[in-house]
Amino acid sequence: MAPNAEETCRELARFLGQCLGVRTEFVDNISWQERERLLDLGEVHLCWLCGLPYVWKADYFTPSVELVAAPVMASPRYLNRAIYFSDVVVRHKSRYTTFEDLRGASWAYNEPRSHSGYNVVLDHLRSLGEAGGYFGDVIESGAHQRSLGLIVDGKVDASAIDSTVLDAELHRYPQMRSEIRVIHTLGPSPMPPWVMLTTLPAALKQSIRDVFLHMDEHAEGAAILKLWGMARFAPVDDADYAPIRTMARNAAGVRLSILN
């Protein structure tokens, strides 16, 4: 997840260890790419993962991960479901008011393994019959928060931002509300899940799920959830992520830019 979720993840790891009576370590200070590599190597056992790489891993001949649970955000916007959105953001003073206005505009995306910042946008372009390219200059920012910074600084015109990341940034930096506007929303999409290695002992896997699914019933657990605007964790199964598979198929071969 985005860097603004790391405090929550650190506290959740501590809470999980406390409930299970085991030593836990939150792996930070390395890139998300390295964290995912360690997950694939079996050196990270539990991970909060974007839905797109989850389905890729789940669809391997021998899947390496299985689902734990997915967050349900507290805001009424999320309908008490494990869903989220991709909000198309521009500068507050921008001349753009609709997605249709963005033809030829400069665009930032976080990275190509992201559902919320990349996959869902390509799927939307396919639905508009715009598979051959739509935006002008397109850059990979590396993170949703960096894309927001590029918009605020006037370096790009627009980007699709994970709505939960945007919520967290606006909570941390309320002045940003006067600097940006949401002109379109894509989704909802299935919420990025927590996953764990399939090789963990069955009893431990069940215990991990139990902690996640009941942490909102404990004062300390509820306080940790509140750090990132979550209400609870919900059980999910692989079929819940079928929409991401469909969108990924639709996105195949679609280009972002009319310039390449």
Stockholm file with secondary structure:
# STOCKHOLM 1.0

chainA/1-260         MAPNAEETCRELARFLGQCLGVRTEFVDNISWQERERLLDLGEVHLCWLCGLPYVWKADYFTPSVELVAAPVMASPRYLNRAIYFSDVVVRHKSRYTTFEDLRGASWAYNEPRSHSGYNVVLDHLRSLGEAGGYFGDVIESGAHQRSLGLIVDGKVDASAIDSTVLDAELHRYPQMRSEIRVIHTLGPSPMPPWVMLTTLPAALKQSIRDVFLHMDEHAEGAAILKLWGMARFAPVDDADYAPIRTMARNAAGVRLSILN
#=GR chainA/1-260 SS CCGGGHHHHHHHHHHHHHHHTSCCCCCCSSCHHHHHHHHHHTSCCEEECCHHHHHHHHTSSSCCEEEEEEEEESSGGGTTSSEEEEEEEEETTCSCCSGGGGTTCCEEESCTTCIIIIIHHHHHHHHTTCTTCCBSSEEECSSHHHHHHHHHTTSCSEEEEEHHHHHHHHHHCGGGGGTEEEEEEEEEEECCCEEEETTSCHHHHHHHHHHHHHGGGSHHHHHHHHHTTEEEEECCCGGGGHHHHHHHHHHTTCCSBTTC
#=GC SS_cons         CCGGGHHHHHHHHHHHHHHHTSCCCCCCSSCHHHHHHHHHHTSCCEEECCHHHHHHHHTSSSCCEEEEEEEEESSGGGTTSSEEEEEEEEETTCSCCSGGGGTTCCEEESCTTCIIIIIHHHHHHHHTTCTTCCBSSEEECSSHHHHHHHHHTTSCSEEEEEHHHHHHHHHHCGGGGGTEEEEEEEEEEECCCEEEETTSCHHHHHHHHHHHHHGGGSHHHHHHHHHTTEEEEECCCGGGGHHHHHHHHHHTTCCSBTTC
//
